[in-house]
Amino acid sequence: MRQQEQEQGSADVDEVFRVETHGIDPIPDAERHGSAKDLFWLWFGSNLTFTYVINGALAVAFGLSFWQATAVVVISGLSFFAISAAGLSGIRTGTATLVISRAAFGVRGNFPAGVLNWVVSIGYTIVNTVVGTLALEVFLAEVGLGGGTAVRALALTVTLALTFAVAMWGHATVQFAERWMAYVLAAGFGVLLLFVLPGADTSAPAAAPGLSGWSLAFVVMLAGPFSYLPMPADYTRYLPRTTSLKSITWMGALGGFVSSVALGVAGVAAATQTDMTDAVAGAESLLPGWFQPLFLALVLGGSVTNSIITLYSSSLNLQVLGIPWSRARAIVISAAVTAAGSLAALFLTDFTTSLLSFLSLLIIVFAPWGGVFLADMLMRRCRYDAEALHSGSEGAYWYRSGYHPAGLAALLAGITFSALTCDSALWTGPLVAPLGGADLTLLGAVVSGLAHWALARRAPSYAPAA
């Protein structure tokens, strides 16, 4: 297994515009580079996406006032501290998050989550690609290229090319692109805030939102950050071991917090002024004519920056699942599926809404998965046997036939709780009505984390190091 996970190259150097040769194989100390500041720009740039504007608008649609919805946006943004902390395991092991999670679930027990994570990554990449393509199509129409199938096909080709080229080159190019695109997007979205915020209606709603409104708003706002849990170590594995763990946590967290909160508040403000059922059209109606084409370019740019990191991580994900290819070759699979899904959504049938409903339902699995992973990391104090993570049945994380009973039992407990308390378009748990319509899906992470601590804390592998 170890041989399948290693990639060979004549020059294993992580450089901009040079195809990265490493995959999930541990990054040697001699090839590590960068600083914690790189994480700020990575998470700041990748979260400058219009999705947060839509989520902020939904919080208002659930009955919250401007200030209540803003509070939800800010509190939810703090979750990036947990997301960023999840990357600490990457600097210790030099490998990807879904390799490290073998310690919590076992080598075989980790496989189902790997499959689901790949599905989620590709699903969100398709959604972002569709949003970016539609924005670029309107932009091209406004600058005089007209409309129709040919223009839409051109817009899709450009959107896919921008995403695939950066992700294909690899880690260094991803960080470089996220940083420089962040400069442009931050300036543009800053102007958007200047147009949208002054007209916000800050008066209280006619009726209180109730527990259902509050819980749904939190689920919507937290779903985005939670979807990142299986990937933070993918972007810390190149950092030198001497990098401060505190600085890693703070830099990554601040990056995600600032961009998600700024755009979330923009969505809240816009929803108090206009109909945001079609969020792009609604936000565009609040802007002066000269800025509208630039706004569409911002939507495209935000879609691309978010898709880049999900597509890149999906290639590492495929290696975790046993694809015996290099990272650069594996990403072609993800890109091909993304292209096929985007084509279907744009030209054959509109399944984007159904896809989003399906992806949101998977929070039933990923919230508990994240709870177990984070609890396991804390119990180990972020110390792993890096060699054993890649050793298969010969390593310490094989447990019982490749499964870790404590981790899987805790995961099942969290999934059960989340399923019972989930209120989504595709599934409503039996406890939602007795709870007054509250959606407590995300608390499945707390349930699974506590269960893992209770079940695994006495195991020898969790004993403090001498």
C-alpha positions as CSV (number, residue, x, y, z in Angstrom):
1,M,0.0,0.0,0.0
2,R,2.8,2.4,0.9
3,Q,4.3,2.0,-2.6
4,Q,1.0,2.9,-4.2
5,E,0.8,6.1,-2.2
6,Q,4.2,7.4,-3.1
7,E,4.8,9.5,-6.2
8,Q,8.2,9.6,-7.8
9,G,9.7,12.6,-9.6
10,S,13.1,13.7,-10.7
11,A,12.7,17.0,-8.8
12,D,10.2,16.9,-6.0
13,V,10.1,20.7,-5.6
14,D,6.8,22.5,-4.8
15,E,7.0,25.6,-7.1
16,V,4.5,27.9,-8.7
17,F,3.5,26.8,-12.3
18,R,5.3,23.5,-11.9
19,V,3.3,20.3,-11.6
20,E,3.5,19.1,-8.0
21,T,4.9,15.6,-7.8
22,H,3.9,14.8,-4.3
23,G,0.5,13.3,-3.4
24,I,-0.5,11.8,-0.1
25,D,3.1,10.5,0.6
26,P,4.6,12.3,3.6
27,I,6.4,15.6,2.6
28,P,10.1,15.3,3.6
29,D,11.5,18.0,6.0
30,A,13.9,19.1,3.4
31,E,11.1,20.0,1.0
32,R,8.9,21.9,3.4
33,H,8.5,25.6,3.1
34,G,6.2,28.6,3.6
35,S,4.7,30.2,6.7
36,A,1.4,30.4,8.5
37,K,0.6,33.6,6.6
38,D,0.1,31.5,3.5
39,L,-2.9,29.9,5.2
40,F,-4.6,33.3,5.8
41,W,-4.6,34.0,2.1
42,L,-5.6,30.4,1.2
43,W,-8.7,30.5,3.4
44,F,-9.5,34.1,2.8
45,G,-9.4,33.8,-1.0
46,S,-11.3,30.5,-1.2
47,N,-14.1,31.8,0.9
48,L,-14.6,35.0,-1.1
49,T,-17.5,33.2,-2.7
50,F,-21.0,34.4,-3.4
51,T,-22.3,31.3,-1.5
52,Y,-22.0,33.3,1.7
53,V,-24.1,36.1,0.3
54,I,-26.8,33.5,-0.5
55,N,-26.5,32.0,3.0
56,G,-26.8,35.3,4.7
57,A,-30.0,36.1,2.7
58,L,-31.4,32.7,3.7
59,A,-31.0,33.6,7.4
60,V,-33.3,36.6,6.8
61,A,-35.7,34.4,4.9
62,F,-36.0,32.1,8.0
63,G,-37.4,35.1,9.9
64,L,-34.4,36.7,11.5
65,S,-33.8,40.4,11.7
66,F,-30.7,42.1,10.4
67,W,-29.0,42.1,13.7
68,Q,-30.1,38.5,14.6
69,A,-28.9,37.2,11.2
70,T,-25.7,39.1,11.5
71,A,-25.1,37.5,14.9
72,V,-25.6,34.1,13.3
73,V,-23.1,35.0,10.5
74,V,-20.4,36.1,13.0
75,I,-20.8,33.2,15.4
76,S,-20.8,30.7,12.5
77,G,-17.6,32.3,11.2
78,L,-15.9,31.4,14.5
79,S,-16.1,27.8,13.4
80,F,-13.1,28.4,11.2
81,F,-11.0,28.2,14.3
82,A,-11.9,24.5,14.5
83,I,-11.4,24.0,10.7
84,S,-8.0,25.7,10.9
85,A,-7.0,23.7,14.0
86,A,-7.8,20.5,12.1
87,G,-4.8,21.3,9.9
88,L,-2.4,21.0,12.8
89,S,-2.2,17.3,12.1
90,G,-0.8,18.0,8.6
91,I,2.3,19.7,9.9
92,R,3.0,16.8,12.2
93,T,2.5,14.1,9.6
94,G,3.2,15.7,6.3
95,T,0.2,14.1,4.7
96,A,-3.5,14.7,3.8
97,T,-6.4,14.9,6.2
98,L,-8.1,11.8,4.9
99,V,-4.9,9.8,5.5
100,I,-4.7,11.1,9.1
101,S,-8.3,10.1,9.8
102,R,-7.2,6.5,9.5
103,A,-6.0,6.9,13.1
104,A,-9.6,7.6,14.2
105,F,-11.5,5.1,12.1
106,G,-9.0,2.4,11.0
107,V,-7.7,2.0,7.5
108,R,-10.8,0.3,6.2
109,G,-13.2,2.1,8.4
110,N,-11.9,5.4,6.9
111,F,-12.9,4.3,3.4
112,P,-16.7,5.2,3.4
113,A,-16.0,8.7,4.6
114,G,-13.4,9.0,1.8
115,V,-16.0,8.0,-0.8
116,L,-18.6,10.5,0.6
117,N,-16.0,13.3,0.8
118,W,-15.1,12.8,-2.8
119,V,-18.8,13.0,-3.8
120,V,-19.3,16.1,-1.7
121,S,-16.1,17.8,-3.2
122,I,-17.2,17.1,-6.7
123,G,-20.8,18.1,-6.0
124,Y,-19.8,21.5,-4.6
125,T,-17.4,21.9,-7.5
126,I,-20.2,21.3,-9.9
127,V,-22.4,23.8,-8.2
128,N,-19.7,26.5,-8.1
129,T,-18.9,25.8,-11.8
130,V,-22.6,26.2,-12.8
131,V,-22.9,29.5,-10.8
132,G,-19.7,30.8,-12.3
133,T,-20.7,29.8,-15.8
134,L,-24.1,31.5,-15.6
135,A,-22.5,34.7,-14.2
136,L,-19.9,34.7,-17.0
137,E,-22.6,34.0,-19.6
138,V,-24.6,37.1,-18.5
139,F,-21.3,39.1,-18.4
140,L,-20.5,38.1,-22.0
141,A,-24.0,39.0,-23.0
142,E,-23.7,42.5,-21.4
143,V,-20.4,43.2,-23.2
144,G,-21.9,42.4,-26.6
145,L,-21.3,38.7,-27.3
146,G,-25.0,37.9,-27.2
147,G,-26.4,34.7,-25.7
148,G,-27.4,31.2,-26.7
149,T,-25.8,27.7,-26.4
150,A,-22.5,28.7,-28.0
151,V,-21.9,31.5,-25.4
152,R,-22.9,29.3,-22.5
153,A,-20.5,26.6,-23.8
154,L,-17.7,29.2,-24.0
155,A,-18.5,30.4,-20.5
156,L,-18.4,26.8,-19.2
157,T,-15.1,26.1,-20.9
158,V,-13.5,29.2,-19.5
159,T,-14.7,28.4,-15.9
160,L,-13.5,24.8,-16.1
161,A,-10.2,25.8,-17.6
162,L,-9.4,28.4,-14.9
163,T,-10.2,25.9,-12.1
164,F,-8.5,22.8,-13.6
165,A,-5.3,24.6,-14.7
166,V,-4.6,25.9,-11.2
167,A,-5.6,22.7,-9.4
168,M,-3.6,20.6,-11.8
169,W,-0.3,22.4,-11.2
170,G,-0.7,21.7,-7.5
171,H,-0.1,23.0,-4.0
172,A,2.2,26.0,-4.7
173,T,0.2,27.3,-7.6
174,V,-3.1,26.9,-5.6
175,Q,-1.7,29.1,-2.8
176,F,-0.3,31.6,-5.3
177,A,-3.6,31.9,-7.2
178,E,-5.7,32.1,-4.1
179,R,-3.5,35.0,-2.7
180,W,-3.6,37.1,-5.9
181,M,-7.2,36.4,-6.7
182,A,-8.0,37.4,-3.1
183,Y,-6.6,40.9,-3.6
184,V,-8.9,41.5,-6.6
185,L,-12.0,39.8,-5.1
186,A,-11.6,41.6,-1.7
187,A,-11.5,45.0,-3.4
188,G,-14.5,44.1,-5.6
189,F,-16.6,42.7,-2.7
190,G,-15.5,45.7,-0.6
191,V,-17.2,48.0,-3.1
192,L,-20.3,45.7,-3.1
193,L,-20.5,46.1,0.7
194,L,-20.4,49.9,0.3
195,F,-23.4,49.8,-2.0
196,V,-25.4,47.2,0.0
197,L,-24.9,48.0,3.7
198,P,-26.2,51.6,3.9
199,G,-29.7,50.7,2.8
200,A,-30.1,47.7,5.2
201,D,-33.3,47.6,7.2
202,T,-32.2,47.2,10.8
203,S,-35.7,47.2,12.3
204,A,-37.0,44.2,14.2
205,P,-39.2,41.6,12.4
206,A,-43.0,41.6,13.0
207,A,-42.7,38.2,14.6
208,A,-40.0,36.3,16.5
209,P,-38.2,33.7,14.3
210,G,-38.6,30.9,16.9
211,L,-36.2,28.0,17.5
212,S,-36.8,26.6,14.0
213,G,-35.6,29.8,12.3
214,W,-32.5,30.1,14.5
215,S,-31.5,26.5,14.1
216,L,-32.0,26.5,10.3
217,A,-30.0,29.7,10.0
218,F,-27.1,28.2,11.9
219,V,-27.2,25.0,9.8
220,V,-27.1,27.0,6.6
221,M,-24.2,29.2,7.7
222,L,-22.2,26.3,9.3
223,A,-22.6,23.8,6.5
224,G,-20.0,25.6,4.4
225,P,-17.2,25.6,7.0
226,F,-18.0,22.0,8.1
227,S,-17.6,20.9,4.5
228,Y,-13.9,21.8,4.7
229,L,-13.2,19.5,7.7
230,P,-11.7,16.7,5.5
231,M,-9.1,18.9,3.9
232,P,-7.2,21.4,6.1
233,A,-4.1,19.2,6.5
234,D,-3.9,19.1,2.7
235,Y,-2.6,22.7,2.9
236,T,-0.5,22.5,6.0
237,R,1.5,19.4,5.1
238,Y,4.2,21.5,3.4
239,L,4.9,23.8,6.3
240,P,8.1,23.4,8.3
241,R,7.7,21.5,11.5
242,T,9.0,24.5,13.4
243,T,6.0,26.6,12.4
244,S,4.0,27.7,15.4
245,L,0.9,25.7,15.9
246,K,-0.8,28.8,17.4
247,S,0.0,30.9,14.3
248,I,-1.3,28.1,12.0
249,T,-4.6,28.1,13.9
250,W,-5.0,31.9,14.0
251,M,-4.0,32.7,10.4
252,G,-6.2,30.1,8.8
253,A,-9.1,30.9,11.1
254,L,-8.9,34.7,10.5
255,G,-8.8,34.2,6.7
256,G,-12.0,32.1,6.6
257,F,-13.7,34.3,9.3
258,V,-13.1,37.7,7.6
259,S,-14.3,36.7,4.2
260,S,-17.2,34.5,5.2
261,V,-18.5,37.1,7.7
262,A,-18.1,40.1,5.3
263,L,-20.1,38.3,2.5
264,G,-22.6,36.8,4.9
265,V,-23.4,40.3,6.2
266,A,-23.7,41.5,2.7
267,G,-26.3,38.8,2.0
268,V,-28.2,39.8,5.2
269,A,-28.2,43.4,4.2
270,A,-29.4,42.7,0.7
271,A,-32.2,40.4,1.9
272,T,-33.7,43.2,4.0
273,Q,-34.0,45.4,0.9
274,T,-35.0,43.2,-2.0
275,D,-36.2,39.8,-3.1
276,M,-33.2,37.4,-2.9
277,T,-35.0,34.3,-4.3
278,D,-32.6,34.7,-7.2
279,A,-29.7,35.9,-5.2
280,V,-27.5,37.0,-8.1
281,A,-30.3,39.0,-9.7
282,G,-31.4,40.4,-6.3
283,A,-28.0,41.6,-5.4
284,E,-27.5,43.0,-8.9
285,S,-30.6,45.1,-8.6
286,L,-29.1,47.0,-5.6
287,L,-26.0,48.0,-7.7
288,P,-25.4,50.9,-10.1
289,G,-25.4,49.9,-13.8
290,W,-21.6,50.5,-14.2
291,F,-20.8,48.1,-11.4
292,Q,-23.1,45.2,-12.5
293,P,-20.7,43.7,-15.0
294,L,-17.9,43.8,-12.4
295,F,-20.3,42.2,-9.9
296,L,-20.8,39.2,-12.3
297,A,-17.0,38.9,-12.7
298,L,-16.8,38.7,-8.9
299,V,-19.3,35.9,-8.8
300,L,-17.3,34.0,-11.3
301,G,-14.0,34.7,-9.5
302,G,-15.4,33.6,-6.2
303,S,-16.7,30.4,-7.7
304,V,-13.3,29.6,-9.2
305,T,-11.3,30.2,-6.0
306,N,-13.6,27.9,-4.0
307,S,-13.6,25.2,-6.7
308,I,-9.8,25.2,-6.9
309,I,-9.2,24.0,-3.4
310,T,-12.1,21.4,-3.5
311,L,-10.9,20.0,-6.8
312,Y,-7.3,19.9,-5.6
313,S,-8.2,18.0,-2.4
314,S,-10.4,15.6,-4.5
315,S,-7.3,14.4,-6.3
316,L,-5.6,13.5,-2.9
317,N,-8.9,12.0,-1.9
318,L,-8.8,9.6,-4.8
319,Q,-5.3,8.4,-3.8
320,V,-6.6,7.7,-0.3
321,L,-9.3,5.5,-1.9
322,G,-6.5,3.5,-3.6
323,I,-6.3,5.0,-7.1
324,P,-2.7,4.0,-8.0
325,W,-2.1,7.2,-10.0
326,S,-0.2,10.3,-9.3
327,R,-2.0,13.3,-7.9
328,A,-1.8,15.1,-11.3
329,R,-3.3,12.2,-13.1
330,A,-6.0,11.5,-10.5
331,I,-7.3,15.0,-10.8
332,V,-8.3,14.3,-14.4
333,I,-10.9,12.0,-13.0
334,S,-12.4,14.7,-10.8
335,A,-12.2,17.3,-13.6
336,A,-14.0,14.9,-16.0
337,V,-16.8,14.2,-13.6
338,T,-17.1,17.9,-12.8
339,A,-17.3,18.7,-16.5
340,A,-20.0,16.0,-17.1
341,G,-22.1,17.1,-14.1
342,S,-21.8,20.8,-15.2
343,L,-22.8,20.0,-18.7
344,A,-25.9,18.1,-17.5
345,A,-26.9,20.9,-15.2
346,L,-26.5,23.6,-17.9
347,F,-27.7,21.9,-21.1
348,L,-29.7,18.8,-20.3
349,T,-31.7,19.2,-17.0
350,D,-31.7,21.5,-14.1
351,F,-30.6,19.2,-11.2
352,T,-28.7,21.9,-9.3
353,T,-31.5,22.2,-6.7
354,S,-31.7,18.5,-6.2
355,L,-27.9,18.3,-6.0
356,L,-27.8,21.0,-3.3
357,S,-30.5,19.2,-1.3
358,F,-28.5,16.0,-1.5
359,L,-25.2,17.7,-0.5
360,S,-26.9,19.5,2.5
361,L,-28.2,16.1,3.6
362,L,-24.7,14.7,3.9
363,I,-24.1,17.0,6.9
364,I,-25.7,14.1,8.8
365,V,-22.5,12.2,8.1
366,F,-19.9,14.9,8.0
367,A,-20.8,16.7,11.2
368,P,-20.3,13.5,13.3
369,W,-17.2,12.6,11.2
370,G,-15.7,15.9,12.1
371,G,-16.5,15.5,15.8
372,V,-14.7,12.1,15.9
373,F,-11.7,13.4,13.9
374,L,-11.3,16.5,16.1
375,A,-11.8,14.6,19.4
376,D,-9.2,12.0,18.2
377,M,-6.7,14.7,17.3
378,L,-7.1,16.3,20.7
379,M,-6.8,13.0,22.6
380,R,-3.6,12.3,20.7
381,R,-2.4,15.8,21.3
382,C,-1.8,15.9,17.5
383,R,0.8,13.2,17.8
384,Y,0.7,10.4,15.2
385,D,2.8,7.6,14.0
386,A,3.2,9.0,10.4
387,E,4.7,5.8,9.1
388,A,1.8,3.7,10.4
389,L,-0.7,5.9,8.6
390,H,0.6,4.5,5.4
391,S,1.4,0.9,6.5
392,G,-1.9,-0.8,6.0
393,S,-2.3,-4.1,7.9
394,E,1.2,-3.8,9.2
395,G,0.6,-0.5,11.0
396,A,-0.7,0.5,14.4
397,Y,-3.9,1.9,12.9
398,W,-5.2,-1.4,11.5
399,Y,-6.9,-2.1,14.8
400,R,-9.4,-5.0,14.3
401,S,-9.3,-6.1,10.6
402,G,-8.9,-2.5,9.6
403,Y,-11.7,-1.0,11.7
404,H,-11.4,1.0,14.9
405,P,-14.5,0.0,17.0
406,A,-14.4,3.1,19.2
407,G,-14.3,5.6,16.4
408,L,-16.9,3.8,14.3
409,A,-19.3,3.4,17.2
410,A,-18.9,7.1,18.1
411,L,-19.5,8.0,14.4
412,L,-22.7,5.9,14.4
413,A,-23.9,7.6,17.6
414,G,-23.4,11.0,16.1
415,I,-25.1,10.0,12.8
416,T,-28.1,8.6,14.6
417,F,-28.5,11.9,16.6
418,S,-28.1,14.0,13.4
419,A,-30.6,11.9,11.5
420,L,-33.2,12.1,14.2
421,T,-32.9,15.9,14.4
422,C,-32.4,16.8,10.8
423,D,-34.8,19.0,8.9
424,S,-33.9,19.1,5.2
425,A,-35.7,19.0,1.9
426,L,-35.0,15.3,1.5
427,W,-35.4,14.1,5.1
428,T,-37.1,15.3,8.3
429,G,-36.1,13.5,11.5
430,P,-38.8,12.2,13.9
431,L,-37.5,14.5,16.7
432,V,-37.8,17.7,14.7
433,A,-41.6,18.2,15.4
434,P,-41.2,17.6,19.2
435,L,-38.3,20.0,19.3
436,G,-40.5,22.8,17.8
437,G,-39.1,22.5,14.3
438,A,-35.5,22.9,15.5
439,D,-32.7,21.4,13.3
440,L,-30.0,20.1,15.6
441,T,-28.0,18.2,12.9
442,L,-24.7,19.9,13.7
443,L,-24.8,18.9,17.3
444,G,-24.1,15.4,16.0
445,A,-20.5,16.5,16.0
446,V,-20.6,17.1,19.8
447,V,-22.4,13.8,20.4
448,S,-19.8,11.8,18.3
449,G,-16.9,13.7,19.8
450,L,-18.0,13.0,23.4
451,A,-18.8,9.4,22.5
452,H,-15.3,8.9,21.0
453,W,-13.7,10.3,24.1
454,A,-15.7,8.0,26.4
455,L,-15.0,4.9,24.3
456,A,-11.4,5.4,23.4
457,R,-9.8,7.4,26.2
458,R,-8.5,4.3,28.1
459,A,-6.8,2.7,25.0
460,P,-3.0,2.5,25.1
461,S,-2.6,4.5,21.9
462,Y,-4.1,7.5,23.6
463,A,-1.8,7.5,26.6
464,P,0.2,10.7,26.9
465,A,3.7,10.5,25.5
466,A,6.5,9.9,28.1
